[in-house]
Amino acid sequence: MPKTSKVITCKATICWGIGKPITVEEIQVDPPKATEVRVKMLCASICHTDISSTEGFPHGKFPLALGHEGVGVIESVGDQVKNLKEGDVVIPTFLGQYNTSRMSIRGERIYHITSCATWSEYMVSDANYILKVDPTIDRAHASFISCGFSTGFGAAWKEANVESGSTVAVFGLGAVGLGAVIGAKLQGASRIIGIDTNENKREKGEAFGITDFINPGDSDNSASELVKELTGGMGVDYSFECTGVSTVLTESLEATKIGTGKTIVISVGAEPILPVGLFAILHGRTLKGTLFGGLKAVSDLSIVAEKCQKKEFPLQELFTHEVTLADINKAFELVKQPNCVKVVINMS
């Protein structure tokens, strides 16, 4: 039997439909079963996937409990959980198996695709998909590495396995793109070109390791042409598409070398089907997707967490705004601002 046998009432951010305001409401969460843990969230941050979810992508089922980037402390565990205990500080990952049928609000089943880190409490149905971290870790930084930043970092490290001395282009310098930048830097890339229409991202990109910055809005040439201008007409070895904008996909392909160039698609947009330039593929380039940057949720993420703890990443550059859970709608407005990278939600 679980060590804690009571149903608890906690708060969650709920989206009831496309275009409807997000509300903070009370939900009930059952006690953990044998292999489950229940986590009290301490801090969360907003990922672009949360925005896509409110717009009905990918499944369009509501009500939806939002959130998947965060850090918390284990409130209770099931009796078969051996590697975690009450009081452990943990990072949840969205790759775990979550039991939606045991969570309800106003008698309705809550649909969600993530771990719902903007709940004050939530249930994880497989404790192996939670990473225990040093309790002294910076909570905001721990939140960042639970999804977006680590996805970009892993895409360069694990998915692309960027080679030392190679050239790289990163399209979109949000948290995911900046993760790809420093991932490529630590892999030994000799040139890292950051591309973003937001001039504010130049300074952020330089902090993480870009060697060049391109703002496509400053030129009549396409982004891929501008990348080729910087690389002697050849293009780069690797490109990372981190915007989710459909027209950028072909540009990211065209920016790579003919015959050998590799493009990793990371971000999710609102369109399930995207057009791809035929000749960009016929010229021998490779297009590949990635889930969580190819990271293993515990073994690989523990390495990322260690680097975070040692301050090997300038994650303070991501932290631009902070709100309380009650101000969740303000948080979603802030992420649209040009000076915003990450919004931290302080549960206390």
Salt bridges, closest charged atoms under 4 A:
GLU25 OE1 - ARG106 NH2 2.67
ASP30 OD2 - ARG102 NE 3.66
GLU36 OE1 - ARG102 NH1 2.53
ASP50 OD1 - HIS68 ND1 3.20
GLU69 OE1 - LYS342 NZ 2.66
GLU75 OE1 - ARG38 NE 2.73
ASP88 OD1 - LYS85 NZ 2.93
ASP88 OD1 - LYS132 NZ 3.64
ASP138 OD1 - HIS141 NE2 3.94
GLU159 OE2 - LYS288 NZ 2.39
GLU199 OE2 - ARG202 NE 2.79
ASP212 OD1 - ARG191 NE 2.85
ASP237 OD1 - LYS257 NZ 2.91
GLU254 OE1 - ARG285 NH1 3.64
ASP300 OD1 - LYS158 NZ 3.52
GLU306 OE2 - LYS310 NZ 3.10
GLU312 OE1 - LYS307 NZ 3.24
GLU317 OE1 - LYS204 NZ 3.27
GLU333 OE2 - LYS336 NZ 3.49
